[in-house]
């Protein structure tokens, strides 16, 4: 349900939804991961991670990590 709402609100593609699903399932780990590590875990590229967090309205990946729990 959360993924469907994210897809609708932020116009996410399949790759973005895969990243979002991983983040939702591993939210406690995300603040400890770099964008490169998250890309490796999600079988994507660091650029895809950066584009994803910018779609969500964050300035940078670090901004996203700091605010993930409030999001």
mmCIF file of the N, C-alpha and C atoms, coordinates in Angstrom:
data_MODEL
# 
_entry.id   MODEL 
# 
loop_
_atom_site.group_PDB 
_atom_site.id 
_atom_site.type_symbol 
_atom_site.label_atom_id 
_atom_site.label_alt_id 
_atom_site.label_comp_id 
_atom_site.label_asym_id 
_atom_site.label_entity_id 
_atom_site.label_seq_id 
_atom_site.pdbx_PDB_ins_code 
_atom_site.Cartn_x 
_atom_site.Cartn_y 
_atom_site.Cartn_z 
_atom_site.occupancy 
_atom_site.B_iso_or_equiv 
_atom_site.pdbx_formal_charge 
_atom_site.auth_seq_id 
_atom_site.auth_comp_id 
_atom_site.auth_asym_id 
_atom_site.auth_atom_id 
_atom_site.pdbx_PDB_model_num 
ATOM 1   N N  . UNK A 1 1  ? 0.823  -1.196 0.000   1.00 0.00 ? 1  UNK A N  1 
ATOM 2   C CA . UNK A 1 1  ? 0.000  0.000  0.000   1.00 0.00 ? 1  UNK A CA 1 
ATOM 3   C C  . UNK A 1 1  ? 0.874  1.269  0.000   1.00 0.00 ? 1  UNK A C  1 
ATOM 4   N N  . UNK A 1 2  ? 1.907  1.253  0.824   1.00 0.00 ? 2  UNK A N  1 
ATOM 5   C CA . UNK A 1 2  ? 2.808  2.406  0.869   1.00 0.00 ? 2  UNK A CA 1 
ATOM 6   C C  . UNK A 1 2  ? 3.494  2.583  -0.480  1.00 0.00 ? 2  UNK A C  1 
ATOM 7   N N  . UNK A 1 3  ? 3.916  1.471  -1.088  1.00 0.00 ? 3  UNK A N  1 
ATOM 8   C CA . UNK A 1 3  ? 4.582  1.557  -2.389  1.00 0.00 ? 3  UNK A CA 1 
ATOM 9   C C  . UNK A 1 3  ? 3.655  2.120  -3.448  1.00 0.00 ? 3  UNK A C  1 
ATOM 10  N N  . UNK A 1 4  ? 2.396  1.723  -3.437  1.00 0.00 ? 4  UNK A N  1 
ATOM 11  C CA . UNK A 1 4  ? 1.426  2.242  -4.416  1.00 0.00 ? 4  UNK A CA 1 
ATOM 12  C C  . UNK A 1 4  ? 1.242  3.740  -4.227  1.00 0.00 ? 4  UNK A C  1 
ATOM 13  N N  . UNK A 1 5  ? 1.205  4.187  -2.982  1.00 0.00 ? 5  UNK A N  1 
ATOM 14  C CA . UNK A 1 5  ? 1.048  5.614  -2.707  1.00 0.00 ? 5  UNK A CA 1 
ATOM 15  C C  . UNK A 1 5  ? 2.285  6.379  -3.164  1.00 0.00 ? 5  UNK A C  1 
ATOM 16  N N  . UNK A 1 6  ? 3.473  5.827  -2.901  1.00 0.00 ? 6  UNK A N  1 
ATOM 17  C CA . UNK A 1 6  ? 4.702  6.465  -3.357  1.00 0.00 ? 6  UNK A CA 1 
ATOM 18  C C  . UNK A 1 6  ? 4.733  6.550  -4.878  1.00 0.00 ? 6  UNK A C  1 
ATOM 19  N N  . UNK A 1 7  ? 4.357  5.441  -5.527  1.00 0.00 ? 7  UNK A N  1 
ATOM 20  C CA . UNK A 1 7  ? 4.352  5.404  -6.995  1.00 0.00 ? 7  UNK A CA 1 
ATOM 21  C C  . UNK A 1 7  ? 3.438  6.487  -7.561  1.00 0.00 ? 7  UNK A C  1 
ATOM 22  N N  . UNK A 1 8  ? 2.281  6.630  -6.950  1.00 0.00 ? 8  UNK A N  1 
ATOM 23  C CA . UNK A 1 8  ? 1.302  7.620  -7.406  1.00 0.00 ? 8  UNK A CA 1 
ATOM 24  C C  . UNK A 1 8  ? 1.773  9.048  -7.116  1.00 0.00 ? 8  UNK A C  1 
ATOM 25  N N  . UNK A 1 9  ? 2.218  9.294  -5.904  1.00 0.00 ? 9  UNK A N  1 
ATOM 26  C CA . UNK A 1 9  ? 2.584  10.649 -5.483  1.00 0.00 ? 9  UNK A CA 1 
ATOM 27  C C  . UNK A 1 9  ? 3.866  11.160 -6.144  1.00 0.00 ? 9  UNK A C  1 
ATOM 28  N N  . UNK A 1 10 ? 4.821  10.273 -6.374  1.00 0.00 ? 10 UNK A N  1 
ATOM 29  C CA . UNK A 1 10 ? 6.132  10.706 -6.863  1.00 0.00 ? 10 UNK A CA 1 
ATOM 30  C C  . UNK A 1 10 ? 6.463  10.212 -8.270  1.00 0.00 ? 10 UNK A C  1 
ATOM 31  N N  . UNK A 1 11 ? 5.495  9.540  -8.903  1.00 0.00 ? 11 UNK A N  1 
ATOM 32  C CA . UNK A 1 11 ? 5.684  9.041  -10.275 1.00 0.00 ? 11 UNK A CA 1 
ATOM 33  C C  . UNK A 1 11 ? 6.949  8.198  -10.394 1.00 0.00 ? 11 UNK A C  1 
ATOM 34  N N  . UNK A 1 12 ? 7.009  7.154  -9.581  1.00 0.00 ? 12 UNK A N  1 
ATOM 35  C CA . UNK A 1 12 ? 8.172  6.287  -9.551  1.00 0.00 ? 12 UNK A CA 1 
ATOM 36  C C  . UNK A 1 12 ? 8.074  5.198  -10.614 1.00 0.00 ? 12 UNK A C  1 
ATOM 37  N N  . UNK A 1 13 ? 9.218  4.862  -11.198 1.00 0.00 ? 13 UNK A N  1 
ATOM 38  C CA . UNK A 1 13 ? 9.261  3.764  -12.159 1.00 0.00 ? 13 UNK A CA 1 
ATOM 39  C C  . UNK A 1 13 ? 9.562  2.453  -11.419 1.00 0.00 ? 13 UNK A C  1 
ATOM 40  N N  . UNK A 1 14 ? 9.650  1.350  -12.150 1.00 0.00 ? 14 UNK A N  1 
ATOM 41  C CA . UNK A 1 14 ? 9.894  0.040  -11.532 1.00 0.00 ? 14 UNK A CA 1 
ATOM 42  C C  . UNK A 1 14 ? 11.207 -0.007 -10.761 1.00 0.00 ? 14 UNK A C  1 
ATOM 43  N N  . UNK A 1 15 ? 12.238 0.594  -11.299 1.00 0.00 ? 15 UNK A N  1 
ATOM 44  C CA . UNK A 1 15 ? 13.528 0.628  -10.625 1.00 0.00 ? 15 UNK A CA 1 
ATOM 45  C C  . UNK A 1 15 ? 13.410 1.385  -9.297  1.00 0.00 ? 15 UNK A C  1 
ATOM 46  N N  . UNK A 1 16 ? 12.728 2.521  -9.326  1.00 0.00 ? 16 UNK A N  1 
ATOM 47  C CA . UNK A 1 16 ? 12.519 3.308  -8.104  1.00 0.00 ? 16 UNK A CA 1 
ATOM 48  C C  . UNK A 1 16 ? 11.727 2.517  -7.072  1.00 0.00 ? 16 UNK A C  1 
ATOM 49  N N  . UNK A 1 17 ? 10.712 1.787  -7.532  1.00 0.00 ? 17 UNK A N  1 
ATOM 50  C CA . UNK A 1 17 ? 9.897  1.000  -6.616  1.00 0.00 ? 17 UNK A CA 1 
ATOM 51  C C  . UNK A 1 17 ? 10.700 -0.119 -5.965  1.00 0.00 ? 17 UNK A C  1 
ATOM 52  N N  . UNK A 1 18 ? 11.627 -0.700 -6.711  1.00 0.00 ? 18 UNK A N  1 
ATOM 53  C CA . UNK A 1 18 ? 12.499 -1.727 -6.143  1.00 0.00 ? 18 UNK A CA 1 
ATOM 54  C C  . UNK A 1 18 ? 13.368 -1.120 -5.044  1.00 0.00 ? 18 UNK A C  1 
ATOM 55  N N  . UNK A 1 19 ? 13.918 0.052  -5.307  1.00 0.00 ? 19 UNK A N  1 
ATOM 56  C CA . UNK A 1 19 ? 14.731 0.759  -4.303  1.00 0.00 ? 19 UNK A CA 1 
ATOM 57  C C  . UNK A 1 19 ? 13.873 1.091  -3.081  1.00 0.00 ? 19 UNK A C  1 
ATOM 58  N N  . UNK A 1 20 ? 12.675 1.599  -3.321  1.00 0.00 ? 20 UNK A N  1 
ATOM 59  C CA . UNK A 1 20 ? 11.771 1.965  -2.223  1.00 0.00 ? 20 UNK A CA 1 
ATOM 60  C C  . UNK A 1 20 ? 11.424 0.745  -1.373  1.00 0.00 ? 20 UNK A C  1 
ATOM 61  N N  . UNK A 1 21 ? 11.156 -0.374 -2.022  1.00 0.00 ? 21 UNK A N  1 
ATOM 62  C CA . UNK A 1 21 ? 10.826 -1.605 -1.301  1.00 0.00 ? 21 UNK A CA 1 
ATOM 63  C C  . UNK A 1 21 ? 11.998 -2.018 -0.406  1.00 0.00 ? 21 UNK A C  1 
ATOM 64  N N  . UNK A 1 22 ? 13.206 -1.960 -0.943  1.00 0.00 ? 22 UNK A N  1 
ATOM 65  C CA . UNK A 1 22 ? 14.381 -2.314 -0.148  1.00 0.00 ? 22 UNK A CA 1 
ATOM 66  C C  . UNK A 1 22 ? 14.509 -1.367 1.051   1.00 0.00 ? 22 UNK A C  1 
ATOM 67  N N  . UNK A 1 23 ? 14.338 -0.090 0.809   1.00 0.00 ? 23 UNK A N  1 
ATOM 68  C CA . UNK A 1 23 ? 14.463 0.898  1.886   1.00 0.00 ? 23 UNK A CA 1 
ATOM 69  C C  . UNK A 1 23 ? 13.413 0.655  2.973   1.00 0.00 ? 23 UNK A C  1 
ATOM 70  N N  . UNK A 1 24 ? 12.185 0.374  2.568   1.00 0.00 ? 24 UNK A N  1 
ATOM 71  C CA . UNK A 1 24 ? 11.131 0.110  3.549   1.00 0.00 ? 24 UNK A CA 1 
ATOM 72  C C  . UNK A 1 24 ? 11.436 -1.135 4.378   1.00 0.00 ? 24 UNK A C  1 
ATOM 73  N N  . UNK A 1 25 ? 11.985 -2.150 3.746   1.00 0.00 ? 25 UNK A N  1 
ATOM 74  C CA . UNK A 1 25 ? 12.277 -3.402 4.441   1.00 0.00 ? 25 UNK A CA 1 
ATOM 75  C C  . UNK A 1 25 ? 13.541 -3.322 5.296   1.00 0.00 ? 25 UNK A C  1 
ATOM 76  N N  . UNK A 1 26 ? 14.409 -2.369 5.010   1.00 0.00 ? 26 UNK A N  1 
ATOM 77  C CA . UNK A 1 26 ? 15.685 -2.245 5.727   1.00 0.00 ? 26 UNK A CA 1 
ATOM 78  C C  . UNK A 1 26 ? 15.911 -0.825 6.251   1.00 0.00 ? 26 UNK A C  1 
ATOM 79  N N  . UNK A 1 27 ? 14.875 -0.170 6.684   1.00 0.00 ? 27 UNK A N  1 
ATOM 80  C CA . UNK A 1 27 ? 14.962 1.247  7.055   1.00 0.00 ? 27 UNK A CA 1 
ATOM 81  C C  . UNK A 1 27 ? 15.967 1.529  8.173   1.00 0.00 ? 27 UNK A C  1 
ATOM 82  N N  . UNK A 1 28 ? 16.190 0.576  9.054   1.00 0.00 ? 28 UNK A N  1 
ATOM 83  C CA . UNK A 1 28 ? 17.137 0.796  10.146  1.00 0.00 ? 28 UNK A CA 1 
ATOM 84  C C  . UNK A 1 28 ? 18.581 0.815  9.645   1.00 0.00 ? 28 UNK A C  1 
ATOM 85  N N  . UNK A 1 29 ? 18.844 0.143  8.536   1.00 0.00 ? 29 UNK A N  1 
ATOM 86  C CA . UNK A 1 29 ? 20.204 0.057  8.002   1.00 0.00 ? 29 UNK A CA 1 
ATOM 87  C C  . UNK A 1 29 ? 20.573 1.260  7.124   1.00 0.00 ? 29 UNK A C  1 
ATOM 88  N N  . UNK A 1 30 ? 19.594 1.907  6.538   1.00 0.00 ? 30 UNK A N  1 
ATOM 89  C CA . UNK A 1 30 ? 19.837 2.937  5.528   1.00 0.00 ? 30 UNK A CA 1 
ATOM 90  C C  . UNK A 1 30 ? 20.751 4.058  6.031   1.00 0.00 ? 30 UNK A C  1 
ATOM 91  N N  . UNK A 1 31 ? 20.571 4.575  7.247   1.00 0.00 ? 31 UNK A N  1 
ATOM 92  C CA . UNK A 1 31 ? 21.480 5.648  7.690   1.00 0.00 ? 31 UNK A CA 1 
ATOM 93  C C  . UNK A 1 31 ? 22.949 5.223  7.759   1.00 0.00 ? 31 UNK A C  1 
ATOM 94  N N  . UNK A 1 32 ? 23.207 3.934  7.779   1.00 0.00 ? 32 UNK A N  1 
ATOM 95  C CA . UNK A 1 32 ? 24.573 3.428  7.867   1.00 0.00 ? 32 UNK A CA 1 
ATOM 96  C C  . UNK A 1 32 ? 25.197 3.148  6.503   1.00 0.00 ? 32 UNK A C  1 
ATOM 97  N N  . UNK A 1 33 ? 24.388 3.183  5.433   1.00 0.00 ? 33 UNK A N  1 
ATOM 98  C CA . UNK A 1 33 ? 24.863 2.842  4.101   1.00 0.00 ? 33 UNK A CA 1 
ATOM 99  C C  . UNK A 1 33 ? 25.190 4.081  3.269   1.00 0.00 ? 33 UNK A C  1 
ATOM 100 N N  . UNK A 1 34 ? 26.232 3.986  2.480   1.00 0.00 ? 34 UNK A N  1 
ATOM 101 C CA . UNK A 1 34 ? 26.508 5.034  1.502   1.00 0.00 ? 34 UNK A CA 1 
ATOM 102 C C  . UNK A 1 34 ? 25.619 4.788  0.293   1.00 0.00 ? 34 UNK A C  1 
ATOM 103 N N  . UNK A 1 35 ? 25.560 5.747  -0.603  1.00 0.00 ? 35 UNK A N  1 
ATOM 104 C CA . UNK A 1 35 ? 24.760 5.559  -1.818  1.00 0.00 ? 35 UNK A CA 1 
ATOM 105 C C  . UNK A 1 35 ? 25.328 4.412  -2.650  1.00 0.00 ? 35 UNK A C  1 
ATOM 106 N N  . UNK A 1 36 ? 26.626 4.231  -2.631  1.00 0.00 ? 36 UNK A N  1 
ATOM 107 C CA . UNK A 1 36 ? 27.260 3.121  -3.361  1.00 0.00 ? 36 UNK A CA 1 
ATOM 108 C C  . UNK A 1 36 ? 26.869 1.776  -2.750  1.00 0.00 ? 36 UNK A C  1 
ATOM 109 N N  . UNK A 1 37 ? 26.841 1.705  -1.427  1.00 0.00 ? 37 UNK A N  1 
ATOM 110 C CA . UNK A 1 37 ? 26.457 0.465  -0.762  1.00 0.00 ? 37 UNK A CA 1 
ATOM 111 C C  . UNK A 1 37 ? 24.981 0.145  -1.017  1.00 0.00 ? 37 UNK A C  1 
ATOM 112 N N  . UNK A 1 38 ? 24.134 1.174  -0.957  1.00 0.00 ? 38 UNK A N  1 
ATOM 113 C CA . UNK A 1 38 ? 22.713 0.957  -1.227  1.00 0.00 ? 38 UNK A CA 1 
ATOM 114 C C  . UNK A 1 38 ? 22.507 0.519  -2.671  1.00 0.00 ? 38 UNK A C  1 
ATOM 115 N N  . UNK A 1 39 ? 23.244 1.113  -3.578  1.00 0.00 ? 39 UNK A N  1 
ATOM 116 C CA . UNK A 1 39 ? 23.156 0.709  -4.986  1.00 0.00 ? 39 UNK A CA 1 
ATOM 117 C C  . UNK A 1 39 ? 23.541 -0.760 -5.147  1.00 0.00 ? 39 UNK A C  1 
ATOM 118 N N  . UNK A 1 40 ? 24.586 -1.166 -4.466  1.00 0.00 ? 40 UNK A N  1 
ATOM 119 C CA . UNK A 1 40 ? 25.019 -2.561 -4.539  1.00 0.00 ? 40 UNK A CA 1 
ATOM 120 C C  . UNK A 1 40 ? 23.942 -3.495 -3.982  1.00 0.00 ? 40 UNK A C  1 
ATOM 121 N N  . UNK A 1 41 ? 23.347 -3.120 -2.875  1.00 0.00 ? 41 UNK A N  1 
ATOM 122 C CA . UNK A 1 41 ? 22.308 -3.942 -2.247  1.00 0.00 ? 41 UNK A CA 1 
ATOM 123 C C  . UNK A 1 41 ? 21.052 -4.042 -3.117  1.00 0.00 ? 41 UNK A C  1 
ATOM 124 N N  . UNK A 1 42 ? 20.765 -3.000 -3.874  1.00 0.00 ? 42 UNK A N  1 
ATOM 125 C CA . UNK A 1 42 ? 19.551 -2.975 -4.701  1.00 0.00 ? 42 UNK A CA 1 
ATOM 126 C C  . UNK A 1 42 ? 19.833 -3.307 -6.166  1.00 0.00 ? 42 UNK A C  1 
ATOM 127 N N  . UNK A 1 43 ? 21.083 -3.696 -6.455  1.00 0.00 ? 43 UNK A N  1 
ATOM 128 C CA . UNK A 1 43 ? 21.473 -4.054 -7.829  1.00 0.00 ? 43 UNK A CA 1 
ATOM 129 C C  . UNK A 1 43 ? 21.185 -2.923 -8.818  1.00 0.00 ? 43 UNK A C  1 
ATOM 130 N N  . UNK A 1 44 ? 21.457 -1.694 -8.358  1.00 0.00 ? 44 UNK A N  1 
ATOM 131 C CA . UNK A 1 44 ? 21.273 -0.512 -9.200  1.00 0.00 ? 44 UNK A CA 1 
ATOM 132 C C  . UNK A 1 44 ? 22.587 0.262  -9.214  1.00 0.00 ? 44 UNK A C  1 
ATOM 133 N N  . UNK A 1 45 ? 22.553 1.481  -9.692  1.00 0.00 ? 45 UNK A N  1 
ATOM 134 C CA . UNK A 1 45 ? 23.751 2.322  -9.713  1.00 0.00 ? 45 UNK A CA 1 
ATOM 135 C C  . UNK A 1 45 ? 23.615 3.436  -8.675  1.00 0.00 ? 45 UNK A C  1 
ATOM 136 N N  . UNK A 1 46 ? 24.737 3.993  -8.241  1.00 0.00 ? 46 UNK A N  1 
ATOM 137 C CA . UNK A 1 46 ? 24.671 5.140  -7.329  1.00 0.00 ? 46 UNK A CA 1 
ATOM 138 C C  . UNK A 1 46 ? 23.866 6.297  -7.936  1.00 0.00 ? 46 UNK A C  1 
ATOM 139 N N  . UNK A 1 47 ? 23.953 6.464  -9.244  1.00 0.00 ? 47 UNK A N  1 
ATOM 140 C CA . UNK A 1 47 ? 23.192 7.526  -9.914  1.00 0.00 ? 47 UNK A CA 1 
ATOM 141 C C  . UNK A 1 47 ? 21.688 7.287  -9.770  1.00 0.00 ? 47 UNK A C  1 
ATOM 142 N N  . UNK A 1 48 ? 21.267 6.031  -9.873  1.00 0.00 ? 48 UNK A N  1 
ATOM 143 C CA . UNK A 1 48 ? 19.850 5.704  -9.705  1.00 0.00 ? 48 UNK A CA 1 
ATOM 144 C C  . UNK A 1 48 ? 19.378 6.036  -8.293  1.00 0.00 ? 48 UNK A C  1 
ATOM 145 N N  . UNK A 1 49 ? 20.238 5.808  -7.310  1.00 0.00 ? 49 UNK A N  1 
ATOM 146 C CA . UNK A 1 49 ? 19.897 6.130  -5.917  1.00 0.00 ? 49 UNK A CA 1 
ATOM 147 C C  . UNK A 1 49 ? 19.737 7.636  -5.762  1.00 0.00 ? 49 UNK A C  1 
ATOM 148 N N  . UNK A 1 50 ? 20.658 8.395  -6.314  1.00 0.00 ? 50 UNK A N  1 
ATOM 149 C CA . UNK A 1 50 ? 20.595 9.859  -6.220  1.00 0.00 ? 50 UNK A CA 1 
ATOM 150 C C  . UNK A 1 50 ? 19.340 10.386 -6.903  1.00 0.00 ? 50 UNK A C  1 
ATOM 151 N N  . UNK A 1 51 ? 19.036 9.876  -8.102  1.00 0.00 ? 51 UNK A N  1 
ATOM 152 C CA . UNK A 1 51 ? 17.813 10.302 -8.809  1.00 0.00 ? 51 UNK A CA 1 
ATOM 153 C C  . UNK A 1 51 ? 16.570 9.973  -7.986  1.00 0.00 ? 51 UNK A C  1 
ATOM 154 N N  . UNK A 1 52 ? 16.566 8.805  -7.358  1.00 0.00 ? 52 UNK A N  1 
ATOM 155 C CA . UNK A 1 52 ? 15.433 8.382  -6.537  1.00 0.00 ? 52 UNK A CA 1 
ATOM 156 C C  . UNK A 1 52 ? 15.195 9.347  -5.379  1.00 0.00 ? 52 UNK A C  1 
ATOM 157 N N  . UNK A 1 53 ? 16.243 9.662  -4.619  1.00 0.00 ? 53 UNK A N  1 
ATOM 158 C CA . UNK A 1 53 ? 16.044 10.547 -3.462  1.00 0.00 ? 53 UNK A CA 1 
ATOM 159 C C  . UNK A 1 53 ? 15.671 11.960 -3.903  1.00 0.00 ? 53 UNK A C  1 
ATOM 160 N N  . UNK A 1 54 ? 16.165 12.385 -5.054  1.00 0.00 ? 54 UNK A N  1 
ATOM 161 C CA . UNK A 1 54 ? 15.774 13.711 -5.569  1.00 0.00 ? 54 UNK A CA 1 
ATOM 162 C C  . UNK A 1 54 ? 14.306 13.719 -5.989  1.00 0.00 ? 54 UNK A C  1 
ATOM 163 N N  . UNK A 1 55 ? 13.812 12.608 -6.542  1.00 0.00 ? 55 UNK A N  1 
ATOM 164 C CA . UNK A 1 55 ? 12.389 12.509 -6.880  1.00 0.00 ? 55 UNK A CA 1 
ATOM 165 C C  . UNK A 1 55 ? 11.530 12.661 -5.639  1.00 0.00 ? 55 UNK A C  1 
ATOM 166 N N  . UNK A 1 56 ? 12.048 12.188 -4.515  1.00 0.00 ? 56 UNK A N  1 
ATOM 167 C CA . UNK A 1 56 ? 11.312 12.289 -3.258  1.00 0.00 ? 56 UNK A CA 1 
ATOM 168 C C  . UNK A 1 56 ? 11.414 13.680 -2.637  1.00 0.00 ? 56 UNK A C  1 
ATOM 169 N N  . UNK A 1 57 ? 12.240 14.547 -3.242  1.00 0.00 ? 57 UNK A N  1 
ATOM 170 C CA . UNK A 1 57 ? 12.320 15.934 -2.779  1.00 0.00 ? 57 UNK A CA 1 
ATOM 171 C C  . UNK A 1 57 ? 13.494 16.250 -1.883  1.00 0.00 ? 57 UNK A C  1 
ATOM 172 N N  . UNK A 1 58 ? 14.435 15.342 -1.762  1.00 0.00 ? 58 UNK A N  1 
ATOM 173 C CA . UNK A 1 58 ? 15.605 15.596 -0.920  1.00 0.00 ? 58 UNK A CA 1 
ATOM 174 C C  . UNK A 1 58 ? 16.715 16.231 -1.743  1.00 0.00 ? 58 UNK A C  1 
ATOM 175 N N  . UNK A 1 59 ? 17.529 17.031 -1.087  1.00 0.00 ? 59 UNK A N  1 
ATOM 176 C CA . UNK A 1 59 ? 18.642 17.719 -1.748  1.00 0.00 ? 59 UNK A CA 1 
ATOM 177 C C  . UNK A 1 59 ? 19.746 16.747 -2.159  1.00 0.00 ? 59 UNK A C  1 
ATOM 178 N N  . UNK A 1 60 ? 20.012 15.779 -1.289  1.00 0.00 ? 60 UNK A N  1 
ATOM 179 C CA . UNK A 1 60 ? 21.111 14.843 -1.518  1.00 0.00 ? 60 UNK A CA 1 
ATOM 180 C C  . UNK A 1 60 ? 20.804 13.534 -0.796  1.00 0.00 ? 60 UNK A C  1 
ATOM 181 N N  . UNK A 1 61 ? 21.645 12.545 -1.036  1.00 0.00 ? 61 UNK A N  1 
ATOM 182 C CA . UNK A 1 61 ? 21.481 11.267 -0.347  1.00 0.00 ? 61 UNK A CA 1 
ATOM 183 C C  . UNK A 1 61 ? 21.690 11.437 1.157   1.00 0.00 ? 61 UNK A C  1 
ATOM 184 N N  . UNK A 1 62 ? 22.646 12.261 1.549   1.00 0.00 ? 62 UNK A N  1 
ATOM 185 C CA . UNK A 1 62 ? 22.877 12.495 2.981   1.00 0.00 ? 62 UNK A CA 1 
ATOM 186 C C  . UNK A 1 62 ? 21.662 13.147 3.636   1.00 0.00 ? 62 UNK A C  1 
ATOM 187 N N  . UNK A 1 63 ? 21.029 14.081 2.945   1.00 0.00 ? 63 UNK A N  1 
ATOM 188 C CA . UNK A 1 63 ? 19.804 14.696 3.436   1.00 0.00 ? 63 UNK A CA 1 
ATOM 189 C C  . UNK A 1 63 ? 18.720 13.635 3.621   1.00 0.00 ? 63 UNK A C  1 
ATOM 190 N N  . UNK A 1 64 ? 18.616 12.743 2.662   1.00 0.00 ? 64 UNK A N  1 
ATOM 191 C CA . UNK A 1 64 ? 17.660 11.645 2.745   1.00 0.00 ? 64 UNK A CA 1 
ATOM 192 C C  . UNK A 1 64 ? 17.944 10.767 3.962   1.00 0.00 ? 64 UNK A C  1 
ATOM 193 N N  . UNK A 1 65 ? 19.208 10.388 4.153   1.00 0.00 ? 65 UNK A N  1 
ATOM 194 C CA . UNK A 1 65 ? 19.565 9.530  5.284   1.00 0.00 ? 65 UNK A CA 1 
ATOM 195 C C  . UNK A 1 65 ? 19.221 10.184 6.619   1.00 0.00 ? 65 UNK A C  1 
ATOM 196 N N  . UNK A 1 66 ? 19.453 11.478 6.716   1.00 0.00 ? 66 UNK A N  1 
ATOM 197 C CA . UNK A 1 66 ? 19.167 12.177 7.971   1.00 0.00 ? 66 UNK A CA 1 
ATOM 198 C C  . UNK A 1 66 ? 17.676 12.275 8.251   1.00 0.00 ? 66 UNK A C  1 
ATOM 199 N N  . UNK A 1 67 ? 16.868 12.292 7.199   1.00 0.00 ? 67 UNK A N  1 
ATOM 200 C CA . UNK A 1 67 ? 15.432 12.501 7.361   1.00 0.00 ? 67 UNK A CA 1 
ATOM 201 C C  . UNK A 1 67 ? 14.572 11.285 7.034   1.00 0.00 ? 67 UNK A C  1 
ATOM 202 N N  . UNK A 1 68 ? 15.159 10.136 6.850   1.00 0.00 ? 68 UNK A N  1 
ATOM 203 C CA . UNK A 1 68 ? 14.414 8.960  6.414   1.00 0.00 ? 68 UNK A CA 1 
ATOM 204 C C  . UNK A 1 68 ? 13.303 8.588  7.391   1.00 0.00 ? 68 UNK A C  1 
ATOM 205 N N  . UNK A 1 69 ? 13.548 8.678  8.657   1.00 0.00 ? 69 UNK A N  1 
ATOM 206 C CA . UNK A 1 69 ? 12.528 8.259  9.624   1.00 0.00 ? 69 UNK A CA 1 
ATOM 207 C C  . UNK A 1 69 ? 11.380 9.247  9.731   1.00 0.00 ? 69 UNK A C  1 
ATOM 208 N N  . UNK A 1 70 ? 11.623 10.506 9.427   1.00 0.00 ? 70 UNK A N  1 
ATOM 209 C CA . UNK A 1 70 ? 10.529 11.474 9.438   1.00 0.00 ? 70 UNK A CA 1 
ATOM 210 C C  . UNK A 1 70 ? 9.729  11.410 8.147   1.00 0.00 ? 70 UNK A C  1 
ATOM 211 N N  . UNK A 1 71 ? 10.345 10.864 7.081   1.00 0.00 ? 71 UNK A N  1 
ATOM 212 C CA . UNK A 1 71 ? 9.654  10.741 5.793   1.00 0.00 ? 71 UNK A CA 1 
ATOM 213 C C  . UNK A 1 71 ? 8.647  9.612  5.879   1.00 0.00 ? 71 UNK A C  1 
# 
